[in-house]
Amino acid sequence: MKPYEAAMKGASEIGFTVLSMSTSLVAVFIPILLMGGVVGRLFANLPLFSAWPSAFRFLFLSPPLP
């Protein structure tokens, strides 16, 4: 199997799992987004910078690695 085909197969096998993990992370952070005051403003970008980049990393960068 060629490397590109192997990477695409690996990404398709873990795609749903990574998507569900990222969605659950965002669901956990929703109460933090709804918090008011200074704490709410400090943690407002946490789901943006933790959940979705990890999904991108696991879907597109991990499968091509040996």
PyMOL Python script that loads the backbone (N, CA, C, O; Angstrom):
from pymol import cmd

cmd.read_pdbstr("""\
ATOM      1  N   MET A   1       0.844  -1.170   0.000  1.00  0.00           N
ATOM      2  CA  MET A   1       0.000   0.000   0.000  1.00  0.00           C
ATOM      3  C   MET A   1       0.897   1.244   0.000  1.00  0.00           C
ATOM      4  O   MET A   1       1.888   1.318   0.727  1.00  0.00           O
ATOM      5  N   LYS A   2       0.531   2.189  -0.814  1.00  0.00           N
ATOM      6  CA  LYS A   2       1.310   3.423  -0.899  1.00  0.00           C
ATOM      7  C   LYS A   2       1.089   4.274   0.359  1.00  0.00           C
ATOM      8  O   LYS A   2       0.055   4.158   1.017  1.00  0.00           O
ATOM      9  N   PRO A   3       2.060   5.123   0.685  1.00  0.00           N
ATOM     10  CA  PRO A   3       1.935   5.927   1.907  1.00  0.00           C
ATOM     11  C   PRO A   3       0.690   6.811   1.939  1.00  0.00           C
ATOM     12  O   PRO A   3       0.056   6.945   2.985  1.00  0.00           O
ATOM     13  N   TYR A   4       0.337   7.411   0.810  1.00  0.00           N
ATOM     14  CA  TYR A   4      -0.846   8.267   0.780  1.00  0.00           C
ATOM     15  C   TYR A   4      -2.113   7.465   1.059  1.00  0.00           C
ATOM     16  O   TYR A   4      -2.981   7.907   1.811  1.00  0.00           O
ATOM     17  N   GLU A   5      -2.212   6.289   0.451  1.00  0.00           N
ATOM     18  CA  GLU A   5      -3.382   5.440   0.673  1.00  0.00           C
ATOM     19  C   GLU A   5      -3.458   4.981   2.128  1.00  0.00           C
ATOM     20  O   GLU A   5      -4.538   4.926   2.717  1.00  0.00           O
ATOM     21  N   ALA A   6      -2.298   4.654   2.695  1.00  0.00           N
ATOM     22  CA  ALA A   6      -2.269   4.233   4.096  1.00  0.00           C
ATOM     23  C   ALA A   6      -2.684   5.371   5.024  1.00  0.00           C
ATOM     24  O   ALA A   6      -3.396   5.150   6.004  1.00  0.00           O
ATOM     25  N   ALA A   7      -2.239   6.581   4.715  1.00  0.00           N
ATOM     26  CA  ALA A   7      -2.611   7.738   5.534  1.00  0.00           C
ATOM     27  C   ALA A   7      -4.106   8.005   5.447  1.00  0.00           C
ATOM     28  O   ALA A   7      -4.740   8.298   6.460  1.00  0.00           O
ATOM     29  N   MET A   8      -4.672   7.908   4.263  1.00  0.00           N
ATOM     30  CA  MET A   8      -6.106   8.142   4.110  1.00  0.00           C
ATOM     31  C   MET A   8      -6.921   7.063   4.818  1.00  0.00           C
ATOM     32  O   MET A   8      -7.954   7.358   5.419  1.00  0.00           O
ATOM     33  N   LYS A   9      -6.464   5.824   4.750  1.00  0.00           N
ATOM     34  CA  LYS A   9      -7.159   4.745   5.444  1.00  0.00           C
ATOM     35  C   LYS A   9      -7.077   4.940   6.953  1.00  0.00           C
ATOM     36  O   LYS A   9      -8.062   4.734   7.661  1.00  0.00           O
ATOM     37  N   GLY A  10      -5.906   5.336   7.448  1.00  0.00           N
ATOM     38  CA  GLY A  10      -5.755   5.583   8.877  1.00  0.00           C
ATOM     39  C   GLY A  10      -6.626   6.729   9.346  1.00  0.00           C
ATOM     40  O   GLY A  10      -7.224   6.654  10.419  1.00  0.00           O
ATOM     41  N   ALA A  11      -6.705   7.789   8.557  1.00  0.00           N
ATOM     42  CA  ALA A  11      -7.546   8.933   8.920  1.00  0.00           C
ATOM     43  C   ALA A  11      -9.022   8.557   8.914  1.00  0.00           C
ATOM     44  O   ALA A  11      -9.787   9.026   9.757  1.00  0.00           O
ATOM     45  N   SER A  12      -9.422   7.718   7.976  1.00  0.00           N
ATOM     46  CA  SER A  12     -10.832   7.326   7.928  1.00  0.00           C
ATOM     47  C   SER A  12     -11.195   6.408   9.092  1.00  0.00           C
ATOM     48  O   SER A  12     -12.344   6.398   9.534  1.00  0.00           O
ATOM     49  N   GLU A  13     -10.229   5.637   9.593  1.00  0.00           N
ATOM     50  CA  GLU A  13     -10.516   4.746  10.712  1.00  0.00           C
ATOM     51  C   GLU A  13     -10.662   5.493  12.033  1.00  0.00           C
ATOM     52  O   GLU A  13     -11.448   5.083  12.887  1.00  0.00           O
ATOM     53  N   ILE A  14      -9.929   6.566  12.212  1.00  0.00           N
ATOM     54  CA  ILE A  14      -9.991   7.274  13.485  1.00  0.00           C
ATOM     55  C   ILE A  14     -10.810   8.552  13.406  1.00  0.00           C
ATOM     56  O   ILE A  14     -10.942   9.261  14.404  1.00  0.00           O
ATOM     57  N   GLY A  15     -11.356   8.854  12.252  1.00  0.00           N
ATOM     58  CA  GLY A  15     -12.056  10.124  12.056  1.00  0.00           C
ATOM     59  C   GLY A  15     -13.236  10.331  12.980  1.00  0.00           C
ATOM     60  O   GLY A  15     -13.349  11.388  13.601  1.00  0.00           O
ATOM     61  N   PHE A  16     -14.121   9.350  13.089  1.00  0.00           N
ATOM     62  CA  PHE A  16     -15.306   9.509  13.923  1.00  0.00           C
ATOM     63  C   PHE A  16     -14.935   9.609  15.395  1.00  0.00           C
ATOM     64  O   PHE A  16     -15.539  10.380  16.141  1.00  0.00           O
ATOM     65  N   THR A  17     -13.948   8.835  15.811  1.00  0.00           N
ATOM     66  CA  THR A  17     -13.520   8.873  17.209  1.00  0.00           C
ATOM     67  C   THR A  17     -12.969  10.242  17.578  1.00  0.00           C
ATOM     68  O   THR A  17     -13.300  10.788  18.630  1.00  0.00           O
ATOM     69  N   VAL A  18     -12.139  10.787  16.723  1.00  0.00           N
ATOM     70  CA  VAL A  18     -11.558  12.107  16.993  1.00  0.00           C
ATOM     71  C   VAL A  18     -12.641  13.177  16.990  1.00  0.00           C
ATOM     72  O   VAL A  18     -12.624  14.078  17.829  1.00  0.00           O
ATOM     73  N   LEU A  19     -13.567  13.089  16.072  1.00  0.00           N
ATOM     74  CA  LEU A  19     -14.661  14.058  16.021  1.00  0.00           C
ATOM     75  C   LEU A  19     -15.511  13.990  17.288  1.00  0.00           C
ATOM     76  O   LEU A  19     -15.891  15.026  17.834  1.00  0.00           O
ATOM     77  N   SER A  20     -15.811  12.779  17.757  1.00  0.00           N
ATOM     78  CA  SER A  20     -16.622  12.662  18.971  1.00  0.00           C
ATOM     79  C   SER A  20     -15.858  13.137  20.202  1.00  0.00           C
ATOM     80  O   SER A  20     -16.457  13.730  21.099  1.00  0.00           O
ATOM     81  N   MET A  21     -14.554  12.890  20.266  1.00  0.00           N
ATOM     82  CA  MET A  21     -13.754  13.391  21.390  1.00  0.00           C
ATOM     83  C   MET A  21     -13.735  14.909  21.400  1.00  0.00           C
ATOM     84  O   MET A  21     -13.898  15.524  22.453  1.00  0.00           O
ATOM     85  N   SER A  22     -13.541  15.510  20.253  1.00  0.00           N
ATOM     86  CA  SER A  22     -13.486  16.969  20.177  1.00  0.00           C
ATOM     87  C   SER A  22     -14.834  17.589  20.515  1.00  0.00           C
ATOM     88  O   SER A  22     -14.894  18.626  21.175  1.00  0.00           O
ATOM     89  N   THR A  23     -15.904  16.967  20.070  1.00  0.00           N
ATOM     90  CA  THR A  23     -17.232  17.470  20.375  1.00  0.00           C
ATOM     91  C   THR A  23     -17.525  17.373  21.870  1.00  0.00           C
ATOM     92  O   THR A  23     -18.118  18.284  22.446  1.00  0.00           O
ATOM     93  N   SER A  24     -17.113  16.277  22.498  1.00  0.00           N
ATOM     94  CA  SER A  24     -17.335  16.158  23.940  1.00  0.00           C
ATOM     95  C   SER A  24     -16.485  17.154  24.718  1.00  0.00           C
ATOM     96  O   SER A  24     -16.925  17.658  25.751  1.00  0.00           O
ATOM     97  N   LEU A  25     -15.278  17.448  24.245  1.00  0.00           N
ATOM     98  CA  LEU A  25     -14.462  18.473  24.896  1.00  0.00           C
ATOM     99  C   LEU A  25     -15.135  19.835  24.824  1.00  0.00           C
ATOM    100  O   LEU A  25     -15.155  20.573  25.809  1.00  0.00           O
ATOM    101  N   VAL A  26     -15.682  20.167  23.674  1.00  0.00           N
ATOM    102  CA  VAL A  26     -16.381  21.440  23.528  1.00  0.00           C
ATOM    103  C   VAL A  26     -17.624  21.461  24.423  1.00  0.00           C
ATOM    104  O   VAL A  26     -17.943  22.493  25.014  1.00  0.00           O
ATOM    105  N   ALA A  27     -18.328  20.327  24.527  1.00  0.00           N
ATOM    106  CA  ALA A  27     -19.507  20.264  25.391  1.00  0.00           C
ATOM    107  C   ALA A  27     -19.135  20.461  26.857  1.00  0.00           C
ATOM    108  O   ALA A  27     -19.911  21.037  27.619  1.00  0.00           O
ATOM    109  N   VAL A  28     -17.981  19.997  27.249  1.00  0.00           N
ATOM    110  CA  VAL A  28     -17.531  20.197  28.620  1.00  0.00           C
ATOM    111  C   VAL A  28     -17.204  21.666  28.866  1.00  0.00           C
ATOM    112  O   VAL A  28     -17.424  22.174  29.965  1.00  0.00           O
ATOM    113  N   PHE A  29     -16.686  22.346  27.860  1.00  0.00           N
ATOM    114  CA  PHE A  29     -16.285  23.727  28.033  1.00  0.00           C
ATOM    115  C   PHE A  29     -17.428  24.724  27.871  1.00  0.00           C
ATOM    116  O   PHE A  29     -17.233  25.913  28.126  1.00  0.00           O
ATOM    117  N   ILE A  30     -18.605  24.283  27.457  1.00  0.00           N
ATOM    118  CA  ILE A  30     -19.730  25.208  27.273  1.00  0.00           C
ATOM    119  C   ILE A  30     -20.095  25.935  28.566  1.00  0.00           C
ATOM    120  O   ILE A  30     -20.322  27.144  28.520  1.00  0.00           O
ATOM    121  N   PRO A  31     -20.162  25.259  29.721  1.00  0.00           N
ATOM    122  CA  PRO A  31     -20.442  26.023  30.951  1.00  0.00           C
ATOM    123  C   PRO A  31     -19.395  27.100  31.241  1.00  0.00           C
ATOM    124  O   PRO A  31     -19.719  28.154  31.788  1.00  0.00           O
ATOM    125  N   ILE A  32     -18.161  26.834  30.880  1.00  0.00           N
ATOM    126  CA  ILE A  32     -17.122  27.850  31.074  1.00  0.00           C
ATOM    127  C   ILE A  32     -17.383  29.045  30.166  1.00  0.00           C
ATOM    128  O   ILE A  32     -17.153  30.188  30.561  1.00  0.00           O
ATOM    129  N   LEU A  33     -17.863  28.785  28.949  1.00  0.00           N
ATOM    130  CA  LEU A  33     -18.169  29.889  28.033  1.00  0.00           C
ATOM    131  C   LEU A  33     -19.308  30.767  28.555  1.00  0.00           C
ATOM    132  O   LEU A  33     -19.364  31.961  28.262  1.00  0.00           O
ATOM    133  N   LEU A  34     -20.204  30.171  29.322  1.00  0.00           N
ATOM    134  CA  LEU A  34     -21.356  30.909  29.817  1.00  0.00           C
ATOM    135  C   LEU A  34     -21.078  31.640  31.125  1.00  0.00           C
ATOM    136  O   LEU A  34     -21.935  32.371  31.622  1.00  0.00           O
ATOM    137  N   MET A  35     -19.898  31.448  31.679  1.00  0.00           N
ATOM    138  CA  MET A  35     -19.548  32.126  32.926  1.00  0.00           C
ATOM    139  C   MET A  35     -19.364  33.619  32.669  1.00  0.00           C
ATOM    140  O   MET A  35     -18.893  34.031  31.609  1.00  0.00           O
ATOM    141  N   GLY A  36     -19.734  34.392  33.632  1.00  0.00           N
ATOM    142  CA  GLY A  36     -19.566  35.825  33.507  1.00  0.00           C
ATOM    143  C   GLY A  36     -18.324  36.305  34.240  1.00  0.00           C
ATOM    144  O   GLY A  36     -17.644  35.538  34.920  1.00  0.00           O
ATOM    145  N   GLY A  37     -18.057  37.544  34.090  1.00  0.00           N
ATOM    146  CA  GLY A  37     -16.954  38.149  34.813  1.00  0.00           C
ATOM    147  C   GLY A  37     -15.598  37.887  34.186  1.00  0.00           C
ATOM    148  O   GLY A  37     -15.484  37.504  33.022  1.00  0.00           O
ATOM    149  N   VAL A  38     -14.583  38.104  34.991  1.00  0.00           N
ATOM    150  CA  VAL A  38     -13.206  37.987  34.517  1.00  0.00           C
ATOM    151  C   VAL A  38     -12.867  36.544  34.160  1.00  0.00           C
ATOM    152  O   VAL A  38     -12.197  36.290  33.159  1.00  0.00           O
ATOM    153  N   VAL A  39     -13.328  35.600  34.976  1.00  0.00           N
ATOM    154  CA  VAL A  39     -13.024  34.192  34.717  1.00  0.00           C
ATOM    155  C   VAL A  39     -13.625  33.741  33.394  1.00  0.00           C
ATOM    156  O   VAL A  39     -12.980  33.017  32.637  1.00  0.00           O
ATOM    157  N   GLY A  40     -14.832  34.154  33.113  1.00  0.00           N
ATOM    158  CA  GLY A  40     -15.461  33.810  31.844  1.00  0.00           C
ATOM    159  C   GLY A  40     -14.710  34.378  30.656  1.00  0.00           C
ATOM    160  O   GLY A  40     -14.587  33.725  29.620  1.00  0.00           O
ATOM    161  N   ARG A  41     -14.213  35.579  30.804  1.00  0.00           N
ATOM    162  CA  ARG A  41     -13.442  36.178  29.711  1.00  0.00           C
ATOM    163  C   ARG A  41     -12.086  35.519  29.541  1.00  0.00           C
ATOM    164  O   ARG A  41     -11.583  35.407  28.423  1.00  0.00           O
ATOM    165  N   LEU A  42     -11.491  35.081  30.644  1.00  0.00           N
ATOM    166  CA  LEU A  42     -10.189  34.417  30.547  1.00  0.00           C
ATOM    167  C   LEU A  42     -10.278  33.069  29.846  1.00  0.00           C
ATOM    168  O   LEU A  42      -9.396  32.702  29.069  1.00  0.00           O
ATOM    169  N   PHE A  43     -11.355  32.332  30.127  1.00  0.00           N
ATOM    170  CA  PHE A  43     -11.478  30.991  29.579  1.00  0.00           C
ATOM    171  C   PHE A  43     -12.369  30.911  28.351  1.00  0.00           C
ATOM    172  O   PHE A  43     -12.696  29.806  27.920  1.00  0.00           O
ATOM    173  N   ALA A  44     -12.769  32.011  27.781  1.00  0.00           N
ATOM    174  CA  ALA A  44     -13.698  32.006  26.646  1.00  0.00           C
ATOM    175  C   ALA A  44     -13.103  31.326  25.414  1.00  0.00           C
ATOM    176  O   ALA A  44     -13.830  30.685  24.656  1.00  0.00           O
ATOM    177  N   ASN A  45     -11.813  31.455  25.209  1.00  0.00           N
ATOM    178  CA  ASN A  45     -11.196  30.875  24.013  1.00  0.00           C
ATOM    179  C   ASN A  45     -10.627  29.485  24.230  1.00  0.00           C
ATOM    180  O   ASN A  45     -10.012  28.925  23.323  1.00  0.00           O
ATOM    181  N   LEU A  46     -10.817  28.921  25.400  1.00  0.00           N
ATOM    182  CA  LEU A  46     -10.244  27.614  25.704  1.00  0.00           C
ATOM    183  C   LEU A  46     -10.702  26.506  24.747  1.00  0.00           C
ATOM    184  O   LEU A  46      -9.857  25.755  24.259  1.00  0.00           O
ATOM    185  N   PRO A  47     -12.016  26.371  24.455  1.00  0.00           N
ATOM    186  CA  PRO A  47     -12.396  25.318  23.497  1.00  0.00           C
ATOM    187  C   PRO A  47     -11.823  25.543  22.110  1.00  0.00           C
ATOM    188  O   PRO A  47     -11.480  24.592  21.408  1.00  0.00           O
ATOM    189  N   LEU A  48     -11.721  26.791  21.725  1.00  0.00           N
ATOM    190  CA  LEU A  48     -11.179  27.086  20.395  1.00  0.00           C
ATOM    191  C   LEU A  48      -9.739  26.628  20.257  1.00  0.00           C
ATOM    192  O   LEU A  48      -9.335  26.116  19.213  1.00  0.00           O
ATOM    193  N   PHE A  49      -8.973  26.815  21.313  1.00  0.00           N
ATOM    194  CA  PHE A  49      -7.545  26.539  21.225  1.00  0.00           C
ATOM    195  C   PHE A  49      -7.136  25.195  21.798  1.00  0.00           C
ATOM    196  O   PHE A  49      -5.948  24.870  21.801  1.00  0.00           O
ATOM    197  N   SER A  50      -8.088  24.401  22.286  1.00  0.00           N
ATOM    198  CA  SER A  50      -7.716  23.091  22.797  1.00  0.00           C
ATOM    199  C   SER A  50      -8.397  21.940  22.064  1.00  0.00           C
ATOM    200  O   SER A  50      -7.738  20.959  21.718  1.00  0.00           O
ATOM    201  N   ALA A  51      -9.687  22.039  21.824  1.00  0.00           N
ATOM    202  CA  ALA A  51     -10.416  20.902  21.252  1.00  0.00           C
ATOM    203  C   ALA A  51     -10.244  20.782  19.742  1.00  0.00           C
ATOM    204  O   ALA A  51      -9.883  19.716  19.244  1.00  0.00           O
ATOM    205  N   TRP A  52     -10.494  21.851  19.017  1.00  0.00           N
ATOM    206  CA  TRP A  52     -10.455  21.746  17.557  1.00  0.00           C
ATOM    207  C   TRP A  52      -9.043  21.595  16.998  1.00  0.00           C
ATOM    208  O   TRP A  52      -8.873  20.858  16.027  1.00  0.00           O
ATOM    209  N   PRO A  53      -8.039  22.235  17.542  1.00  0.00           N
ATOM    210  CA  PRO A  53      -6.686  21.947  17.028  1.00  0.00           C
ATOM    211  C   PRO A  53      -6.247  20.511  17.288  1.00  0.00           C
ATOM    212  O   PRO A  53      -5.509  19.934  16.489  1.00  0.00           O
ATOM    213  N   SER A  54      -6.697  19.926  18.406  1.00  0.00           N
ATOM    214  CA  SER A  54      -6.337  18.534  18.640  1.00  0.00           C
ATOM    215  C   SER A  54      -7.012  17.627  17.616  1.00  0.00           C
ATOM    216  O   SER A  54      -6.426  16.639  17.174  1.00  0.00           O
ATOM    217  N   ALA A  55      -8.240  17.965  17.243  1.00  0.00           N
ATOM    218  CA  ALA A  55      -8.913  17.178  16.203  1.00  0.00           C
ATOM    219  C   ALA A  55      -8.170  17.297  14.880  1.00  0.00           C
ATOM    220  O   ALA A  55      -7.978  16.305  14.177  1.00  0.00           O
ATOM    221  N   PHE A  56      -7.759  18.499  14.549  1.00  0.00           N
ATOM    222  CA  PHE A  56      -6.995  18.687  13.312  1.00  0.00           C
ATOM    223  C   PHE A  56      -5.702  17.884  13.345  1.00  0.00           C
ATOM    224  O   PHE A  56      -5.337  17.238  12.363  1.00  0.00           O
ATOM    225  N   ARG A  57      -5.016  17.928  14.478  1.00  0.00           N
ATOM    226  CA  ARG A  57      -3.745  17.220  14.599  1.00  0.00           C
ATOM    227  C   ARG A  57      -3.945  15.715  14.441  1.00  0.00           C
ATOM    228  O   ARG A  57      -3.194  15.062  13.717  1.00  0.00           O
ATOM    229  N   PHE A  58      -4.955  15.162  15.117  1.00  0.00           N
ATOM    230  CA  PHE A  58      -5.159  13.720  15.056  1.00  0.00           C
ATOM    231  C   PHE A  58      -5.672  13.259  13.701  1.00  0.00           C
ATOM    232  O   PHE A  58      -5.374  12.143  13.276  1.00  0.00           O
ATOM    233  N   LEU A  59      -6.438  14.100  13.017  1.00  0.00           N
ATOM    234  CA  LEU A  59      -6.976  13.686  11.723  1.00  0.00           C
ATOM    235  C   LEU A  59      -5.976  13.826  10.587  1.00  0.00           C
ATOM    236  O   LEU A  59      -5.923  12.976   9.698  1.00  0.00           O
ATOM    237  N   PHE A  60      -5.181  14.893  10.607  1.00  0.00           N
ATOM    238  CA  PHE A  60      -4.360  15.185   9.439  1.00  0.00           C
ATOM    239  C   PHE A  60      -2.865  14.999   9.642  1.00  0.00           C
ATOM    240  O   PHE A  60      -2.140  14.808   8.666  1.00  0.00           O
ATOM    241  N   LEU A  61      -2.384  15.050  10.871  1.00  0.00           N
ATOM    242  CA  LEU A  61      -0.957  14.953  11.090  1.00  0.00           C
ATOM    243  C   LEU A  61      -0.515  13.603  11.638  1.00  0.00           C
ATOM    244  O   LEU A  61       0.594  13.162  11.337  1.00  0.00           O
ATOM    245  N   SER A  62      -1.339  12.939  12.424  1.00  0.00           N
ATOM    246  CA  SER A  62      -0.933  11.666  13.015  1.00  0.00           C
ATOM    247  C   SER A  62      -0.949  10.484  12.036  1.00  0.00           C
ATOM    248  O   SER A  62      -0.006   9.693  12.053  1.00  0.00           O
ATOM    249  N   PRO A  63      -1.968  10.325  11.188  1.00  0.00           N
ATOM    250  CA  PRO A  63      -1.976   9.147  10.315  1.00  0.00           C
ATOM    251  C   PRO A  63      -0.782   9.051   9.362  1.00  0.00           C
ATOM    252  O   PRO A  63      -0.322   7.937   9.111  1.00  0.00           O
ATOM    253  N   PRO A  64      -0.255  10.148   8.819  1.00  0.00           N
ATOM    254  CA  PRO A  64       0.890   9.984   7.912  1.00  0.00           C
ATOM    255  C   PRO A  64       2.203   9.636   8.625  1.00  0.00           C
ATOM    256  O   PRO A  64       3.160   9.202   7.985  1.00  0.00           O
ATOM    257  N   LEU A  65       2.246   9.824   9.939  1.00  0.00           N
ATOM    258  CA  LEU A  65       3.485   9.523  10.660  1.00  0.00           C
ATOM    259  C   LEU A  65       3.716   8.027  10.693  1.00  0.00           C
ATOM    260  O   LEU A  65       2.756   7.260  10.774  1.00  0.00           O
ATOM    261  N   PRO A  66       4.952   7.595  10.633  1.00  0.00           N
ATOM    262  CA  PRO A  66       5.207   6.140  10.652  1.00  0.00           C
ATOM    263  C   PRO A  66       4.965   5.526  11.996  1.00  0.00           C
ATOM    264  O   PRO A  66       5.137   4.318  12.163  1.00  0.00           O
TER     265      PRO A  66
END
""", "prot")
cmd.dss("prot")
cmd.show_as("cartoon", "prot")
cmd.util.cbc("prot")
cmd.orient("prot")
